[in-house]
Amino acid sequence: MNPLIKNVEYAVRGQLAIRAEELRQELAEGKEYPFDRIVNCNIGNPQQLNQQPITFFRQVSSLCDNPDLLKKENFSIVSQLYPLDAIQRARSLLASIGSVGSYSHSQGVPAIRHTVAQFIKQRDGYGSDPNHIFLTQGASSGVQTLLSMLTQDSNSGIMIPIPQYPLYSASLALYGATPVPYYLDEETGWSLSVDQLTEVITTARSQGTKVKALVIINPGNPTGQCLSAENMQDIVDFCWKQRIVLLADEVYQTNIYQPKERPFISFKKALMEHSLARDHLELVSFHSISKGMIGECGRRGGYFECVNLDKQVLEQIYKMASVSLCPNLHGQILVDLMCNPPRLGDPSYESYKEEIERIYESLRRRSKKLEKVFNQMEGVSCQPAHGSMYLFPQVTLPPKAIKKANELNMAPDAYYAMAMLEATGVCVVPGSGFGQKDHSWHFRSTFLPEEHLFDEFCNALLRFHQDFIEKYS
């Protein structure tokens, strides 16, 4: 076995998630617990918690899966079941794809990459080259491709935020690279200091680490912050001056809950507005169908766009993509629909708009409600989520609880989270799985449980925390 595999840790699907599945099975077998279901708040998986799929997207997907429905002789019946724009989109996609059961171009269907390029241009106001866009199996596979290419040996360093989404630390462990952590400042809303970035990269290089790239997760995961335009310009300037690649994880770009105060700005736009770096800084940005109001995690669709990468590097990325033949066609279709949804005047526009707005407003309400609940708890403080679908509260644990955790060889926040699972059926991720400052304890929870059950969910957390604190005080 590759010894590096033993170093890989991925807390989002770690011991708590495994125990949650054991409890789910035991509940199904009739075993009694203080709860009647498992609530998976450990992962941003909206449809697992019954978020509604977007109707237009599913209509187009189903027509592509069963092209017999598009035959002329079936039109009179099918047109009563499907809106005309869904039928037209399915026909257009199949004309480009051929069949969803076939391999596509390794970089993704050319017509869909063109759609993505148009989306980026409309979003940012700057052009995008379809030949510099790679469709992927969700954003994660694209991230792993770039991290593997940036790793030459164990001295190759990648700057990652702490707290961070453990895809990055797990992938770096697998490739044998060196994580170079920089810390977000919780007290100022998980802000990022470029002065600290400079200190971190200077120290790493003095120790022999060849720092190759900076990872920025914006909006943040697990922290939910959204960077300001000024901060982004500073980050672009830093990467340009340090001659490192900027990897921008932007999968939560539509999960923005304070759009006036802190709107989403892409790093593509930030780079294009930096007069000195715009033609030089190497940027790779990632997006996905798994988040936002779409939440099609199981379809595994995403893309990354390369800016200012050398032609020979693009050829090597293509070679890596070709090893896996192609991203799945269902995911590619959803990327096309995400980037080119129904427009004003289309038959499906009003229903699409209503569904998107309803999901968005519900997420925003649930985010605020859960933040308020966490801040009501004794010894807990929680920053608001400007974006994404998580909150990351800090928990002050009693010394007796910390002692008990140490006796069990568990991180104290993992012990707290396991106790929460056993008492409430709610599965969260301990902060130790994301990285955190020494002697601070956190956990990450989604705010995805269904809204009509949300008060019950919040009350269960309140009762558990009160009981836990009383037990160990």
CORWOUR-V122743 format. One record per residue. N is the residue number from 1. RES is the residue in one small letter. OMEGA is omega in degrees with one decimal (none if undefined). NEAR is the number of other ideal C-beta (glycine too) atoms within 8 Angstrom. D_CENTER is the distance of its C-alpha to the mean C-alpha in Angstrom with 1 decimal. Layout:
BEGIN
N;RES;OMEGA;NEAR;D_CENTER
N;RES;OMEGA;NEAR;D_CENTER
END
This chain:
BEGIN
1;m;174.0;4;29.7
2;n;-176.3;4;27.7
3;p;-180.0;6;28.0
4;l;-179.7;10;24.6
5;i;-179.1;8;22.9
6;k;-179.3;6;24.5
7;n;-176.0;8;22.6
8;v;175.1;9;19.1
9;e;-178.4;10;17.5
10;y;-169.1;9;14.2
11;a;-177.4;12;14.6
12;v;176.3;11;11.9
13;r;-175.4;8;14.3
14;g;-171.7;11;17.3
15;q;179.4;7;20.6
16;l;178.7;16;19.7
17;a;177.5;13;17.8
18;i;178.6;9;20.9
19;r;178.2;11;23.2
20;a;178.8;14;21.5
21;e;175.0;9;22.2
22;e;178.6;8;25.8
23;l;179.0;13;26.3
24;r;179.1;10;25.1
25;q;179.6;8;27.7
26;e;175.4;9;30.4
27;l;179.6;12;29.9
28;a;179.5;6;30.4
29;e;175.1;6;33.5
30;g;178.4;5;34.9
31;k;-174.5;6;34.5
32;e;176.0;3;34.5
33;y;178.7;9;32.1
34;p;-178.4;5;31.8
35;f;-177.1;9;28.9
36;d;178.5;5;28.9
37;r;174.5;7;25.3
38;i;178.6;11;22.1
39;v;-176.0;11;19.2
40;n;174.5;11;15.9
41;c;-177.9;11;14.0
42;n;-173.3;13;12.6
43;i;179.6;10;9.4
44;g;-172.9;12;7.3
45;n;-165.9;10;9.8
46;p;-174.5;11;11.6
47;q;172.3;11;14.5
48;q;178.4;8;15.4
49;l;167.8;12;16.5
50;n;168.0;6;18.3
51;q;-175.8;9;16.4
52;q;170.9;6;18.6
53;p;177.5;9;17.7
54;i;-170.6;12;18.8
55;t;-177.5;10;22.4
56;f;-179.3;15;22.9
57;f;180.0;13;20.1
58;r;178.1;9;21.6
59;q;179.6;12;25.0
60;v;-179.6;14;24.5
61;s;-178.1;11;22.8
62;s;176.3;9;25.7
63;l;177.5;15;28.2
64;c;178.8;13;26.8
65;d;-177.9;8;27.0
66;n;-174.0;7;30.6
67;p;175.3;11;32.2
68;d;179.5;6;35.6
69;l;-177.0;10;34.7
70;l;178.6;12;34.9
71;k;-176.2;8;38.4
72;k;-176.4;4;41.1
73;e;179.8;4;43.0
74;n;-171.6;10;40.1
75;f;-175.8;10;39.2
76;s;179.0;6;41.4
77;i;-175.9;7;39.6
78;v;-178.7;12;36.0
79;s;174.7;9;36.4
80;q;-177.1;5;37.1
81;l;-176.3;5;33.9
82;y;175.5;10;31.5
83;p;-174.8;9;31.4
84;l;-178.0;8;32.8
85;d;175.1;11;29.8
86;a;178.1;13;27.8
87;i;-179.1;14;30.8
88;q;-179.8;8;31.0
89;r;179.0;10;27.4
90;a;178.2;13;27.6
91;r;-179.8;9;30.8
92;s;-180.0;8;29.4
93;l;-179.1;14;26.5
94;l;175.4;12;28.8
95;a;178.6;6;31.2
96;s;-172.9;10;28.7
97;i;-171.5;14;27.3
98;g;178.8;5;30.5
99;s;178.4;7;29.0
100;v;177.2;9;25.6
101;g;-177.9;4;27.3
102;s;170.1;8;28.0
103;y;172.7;4;26.3
104;s;168.2;11;25.2
105;h;-176.0;7;25.4
106;s;179.6;10;23.3
107;q;-175.2;10;21.4
108;g;-179.5;17;20.8
109;v;-176.8;13;23.3
110;p;-178.8;9;25.0
111;a;179.3;9;25.2
112;i;175.4;15;21.5
113;r;175.8;15;20.8
114;h;176.7;9;23.4
115;t;178.7;12;21.6
116;v;179.8;17;18.4
117;a;177.4;13;20.8
118;q;177.2;11;22.4
119;f;-179.2;11;19.2
120;i;179.1;13;18.4
121;k;179.6;11;22.1
122;q;-178.9;6;22.2
123;r;-168.9;8;19.2
124;d;-176.2;10;20.5
125;g;179.6;6;24.1
126;y;-175.2;9;24.3
127;g;179.0;5;24.8
128;s;-178.1;13;22.6
129;d;179.2;7;24.1
130;p;179.6;10;23.0
131;n;177.7;7;24.3
132;h;179.7;10;21.8
133;i;178.2;16;18.8
134;f;173.4;13;17.6
135;l;-170.1;16;16.0
136;t;175.9;15;14.0
137;q;-169.9;11;13.1
138;g;179.7;14;9.4
139;a;-172.5;14;7.8
140;s;-178.4;10;8.5
141;s;176.2;12;12.1
142;g;177.2;15;12.4
143;v;-178.0;15;11.2
144;q;177.3;10;13.7
145;t;-177.5;13;16.3
146;l;179.4;14;16.4
147;l;179.4;14;16.5
148;s;-179.5;10;19.2
149;m;-179.3;10;21.1
150;l;-176.9;12;21.1
151;t;174.8;13;22.5
152;q;-179.9;7;26.3
153;d;-175.7;6;27.3
154;s;177.0;6;26.7
155;n;177.0;9;27.5
156;s;-175.9;13;24.6
157;g;175.5;13;22.3
158;i;178.9;19;18.7
159;m;-178.9;15;18.0
160;i;-179.7;13;14.9
161;p;169.7;13;14.3
162;i;1.1;12;15.5
163;p;-178.2;12;13.8
164;q;173.0;13;11.0
165;y;-169.7;10;8.2
166;p;168.5;12;10.9
167;l;-174.5;10;9.8
168;y;-179.7;14;11.7
169;s;179.3;12;14.7
170;a;-179.0;11;15.0
171;s;179.4;12;15.1
172;l;176.4;14;17.5
173;a;-179.0;11;19.6
174;l;-177.3;10;19.9
175;y;177.7;10;21.0
176;g;179.0;8;23.3
177;a;-178.3;12;22.0
178;t;173.0;11;22.3
179;p;177.9;10;19.4
180;v;-171.3;13;20.7
181;p;167.1;11;19.1
182;y;-171.3;12;19.4
183;y;170.8;8;19.2
184;l;-174.6;13;17.7
185;d;-176.3;10;20.5
186;e;-173.9;11;19.9
187;e;178.0;3;23.2
188;t;175.2;6;22.4
189;g;179.5;9;19.1
190;w;-179.5;13;17.0
191;s;-177.6;9;18.6
192;l;-179.9;14;18.8
193;s;177.8;7;22.3
194;v;175.4;11;23.3
195;d;177.8;6;26.5
196;q;177.0;10;24.7
197;l;179.9;14;22.9
198;t;177.9;9;26.4
199;e;-176.8;8;27.8
200;v;-177.3;12;25.1
201;i;177.9;13;25.5
202;t;178.9;8;29.3
203;t;-178.7;8;29.5
204;a;-179.5;13;27.4
205;r;178.6;10;29.6
206;s;179.1;6;32.7
207;q;175.6;6;31.8
208;g;179.1;6;31.6
209;t;176.5;11;27.9
210;k;-176.3;9;27.2
211;v;-172.9;13;24.1
212;k;-172.5;11;22.4
213;a;173.1;12;19.2
214;l;175.2;13;17.1
215;v;172.6;12;13.3
216;i;175.2;13;12.0
217;i;-174.1;10;8.5
218;n;-3.8;14;9.4
219;p;-168.6;16;8.9
220;g;172.0;14;8.6
221;n;18.1;13;6.8
222;p;-163.0;13;9.1
223;t;172.5;13;11.6
224;g;179.7;17;10.7
225;q;176.8;14;13.1
226;c;-172.3;14;13.5
227;l;175.7;11;15.8
228;s;178.8;7;19.2
229;a;-178.7;8;20.8
230;e;179.4;6;23.3
231;n;-179.9;11;20.9
232;m;176.6;13;19.1
233;q;177.5;11;22.6
234;d;-179.8;9;23.5
235;i;176.5;17;20.5
236;v;-179.8;15;21.5
237;d;179.0;12;25.1
238;f;-177.9;12;24.3
239;c;179.7;13;22.6
240;w;-178.6;12;25.5
241;k;-178.9;6;28.2
242;q;177.8;8;26.8
243;r;175.9;4;26.4
244;i;-179.8;11;23.0
245;v;173.9;12;20.1
246;l;177.0;16;17.2
247;l;-174.2;14;13.7
248;a;176.5;13;11.4
249;d;-172.6;13;7.6
250;e;-172.7;13;7.6
251;v;-179.6;12;5.0
252;y;-171.0;12;6.0
253;q;175.3;12;9.4
254;t;174.5;9;11.2
255;n;-177.0;12;10.3
256;i;-171.4;13;13.2
257;y;172.8;12;15.8
258;q;-169.7;9;18.4
259;p;179.2;8;18.7
260;k;-177.9;4;22.2
261;e;-175.1;5;21.9
262;r;-179.5;9;18.6
263;p;173.4;7;17.4
264;f;172.7;12;14.6
265;i;179.9;9;16.2
266;s;175.2;13;14.9
267;f;173.3;16;16.1
268;k;179.3;15;18.0
269;k;179.3;12;20.0
270;a;179.6;14;20.4
271;l;-178.1;14;21.8
272;m;-179.0;10;24.1
273;e;174.2;8;25.5
274;h;-168.8;13;26.4
275;s;-176.5;5;29.9
276;l;-173.6;7;30.3
277;a;-166.9;12;26.9
278;r;-178.6;10;26.1
279;d;-172.2;4;28.0
280;h;-174.9;7;27.3
281;l;177.6;13;23.9
282;e;-177.6;9;21.8
283;l;169.4;13;18.3
284;v;-178.9;15;15.5
285;s;-171.2;13;12.5
286;f;175.6;15;9.6
287;h;-170.6;10;8.4
288;s;172.6;10;7.6
289;i;-171.9;14;9.6
290;s;-172.3;15;7.4
291;k;-177.5;14;6.4
292;g;177.3;10;9.2
293;m;-178.2;10;12.5
294;i;172.7;11;12.4
295;g;-178.3;12;10.4
296;e;-175.1;12;11.9
297;c;-174.8;12;9.9
298;g;179.0;5;13.3
299;r;176.7;11;14.3
300;r;177.9;12;12.1
301;g;176.8;20;12.1
302;g;176.8;20;10.8
303;y;164.2;14;12.6
304;f;178.2;15;13.4
305;e;178.3;12;16.3
306;c;178.7;14;18.8
307;v;177.1;12;21.1
308;n;174.4;8;24.3
309;l;180.0;10;23.9
310;d;-179.3;5;27.3
311;k;-179.2;5;28.5
312;q;176.3;6;29.2
313;v;177.2;10;25.7
314;l;178.0;12;24.3
315;e;178.6;8;26.9
316;q;175.5;9;25.6
317;i;178.2;14;22.0
318;y;178.8;11;23.6
319;k;178.2;8;25.6
320;m;178.5;10;22.6
321;a;-176.2;12;21.1
322;s;177.4;8;24.5
323;v;178.3;6;24.7
324;s;177.8;9;22.2
325;l;178.4;6;24.2
326;c;170.6;11;21.5
327;p;-176.5;14;18.2
328;n;-174.0;10;19.0
329;l;177.9;13;20.6
330;h;177.4;12;19.1
331;g;178.7;16;15.6
332;q;178.8;16;17.5
333;i;179.4;16;19.3
334;l;175.1;15;16.3
335;v;178.4;17;15.0
336;d;-178.4;14;18.6
337;l;175.9;13;18.6
338;m;-175.0;13;15.4
339;c;-179.4;10;17.0
340;n;-179.0;8;20.5
341;p;176.6;8;20.7
342;p;-179.6;10;24.1
343;r;177.7;6;26.0
344;l;-178.1;4;28.7
345;g;176.4;4;31.7
346;d;-179.2;8;30.0
347;p;-175.9;7;31.0
348;s;-170.5;13;27.5
349;y;-174.0;11;26.5
350;e;179.7;6;27.6
351;s;177.2;9;26.1
352;y;-179.1;13;22.7
353;k;-179.5;9;22.9
354;e;-179.8;8;23.9
355;e;-180.0;12;21.1
356;i;-177.9;10;18.4
357;e;-179.9;8;20.2
358;r;179.0;8;20.9
359;i;-178.7;11;17.3
360;y;-177.6;10;16.3
361;e;177.4;8;19.4
362;s;177.2;9;18.9
363;l;-179.3;14;15.4
364;r;178.3;9;17.1
365;r;-178.3;9;20.1
366;r;177.0;13;18.4
367;s;-178.6;14;16.4
368;k;-178.4;10;19.8
369;k;-178.3;11;21.7
370;l;174.9;13;19.7
371;e;179.7;12;19.8
372;k;179.1;8;23.5
373;v;-179.6;11;24.0
374;f;-178.5;12;22.5
375;n;173.9;10;24.7
376;q;-175.5;6;27.7
377;m;178.3;12;27.4
378;e;176.4;6;29.9
379;g;-179.5;7;28.5
380;v;172.9;12;25.0
381;s;-174.5;7;23.4
382;c;174.7;11;20.1
383;q;177.6;12;18.8
384;p;175.6;11;17.6
385;a;171.6;13;14.1
386;h;-177.4;13;14.4
387;g;-178.6;16;10.9
388;s;-177.9;14;7.6
389;m;-177.1;13;8.8
390;y;164.0;14;10.2
391;l;-173.4;14;13.5
392;f;-176.1;16;14.7
393;p;172.5;13;18.4
394;q;-176.5;12;21.0
395;v;172.1;11;23.8
396;t;-175.3;6;27.3
397;l;178.9;12;28.6
398;p;179.5;8;32.3
399;p;179.8;6;34.1
400;k;178.3;8;35.3
401;a;178.4;13;31.7
402;i;178.1;10;30.8
403;k;179.4;8;34.1
404;k;178.4;10;33.4
405;a;179.9;13;30.0
406;n;178.2;9;31.7
407;e;-179.4;6;34.4
408;l;-178.7;7;31.8
409;n;178.1;4;30.1
410;m;169.4;9;26.9
411;a;-177.5;9;24.7
412;p;179.9;12;25.8
413;d;173.8;14;22.5
414;a;176.6;14;22.0
415;y;177.4;13;25.4
416;y;-178.0;16;24.6
417;a;177.4;14;21.6
418;m;176.7;12;23.7
419;a;176.7;10;26.5
420;m;179.9;14;24.2
421;l;-176.8;15;23.3
422;e;-177.7;6;27.0
423;a;-171.2;10;28.1
424;t;-173.3;12;25.8
425;g;179.7;14;23.7
426;v;-179.5;13;20.5
427;c;176.2;14;18.1
428;v;178.7;13;15.9
429;v;178.8;16;14.8
430;p;-178.5;15;17.3
431;g;178.8;17;16.6
432;s;175.9;11;18.5
433;g;-179.7;12;15.6
434;f;-172.0;16;13.6
435;g;-179.4;9;16.8
436;q;178.6;10;18.9
437;k;-178.7;7;22.4
438;d;175.6;3;25.3
439;h;168.7;3;26.8
440;s;-174.4;9;24.0
441;w;-177.2;15;22.2
442;h;162.6;14;19.0
443;f;176.6;15;16.7
444;r;175.0;14;13.3
445;s;168.7;12;13.6
446;t;169.0;12;11.8
447;f;-175.8;14;14.2
448;l;177.9;12;13.9
449;p;-174.4;12;17.4
450;e;-172.8;7;19.7
451;e;-178.8;8;21.5
452;h;175.9;4;24.9
453;l;-168.7;8;24.2
454;f;178.3;12;22.4
455;d;176.8;6;25.6
456;e;177.4;7;26.5
457;f;-179.4;11;23.2
458;c;-179.4;11;23.6
459;n;177.3;8;27.3
460;a;178.1;12;26.6
461;l;178.9;13;24.4
462;l;-179.8;11;27.2
463;r;-179.8;9;29.9
464;f;-175.6;13;28.2
465;h;179.3;11;27.7
466;q;179.8;10;31.3
467;d;-178.8;9;32.7
468;f;-179.5;13;30.9
469;i;179.3;11;32.1
470;e;-178.2;7;35.6
471;k;-172.4;6;35.7
472;y;178.5;10;35.0
473;s;none;6;36.8
END
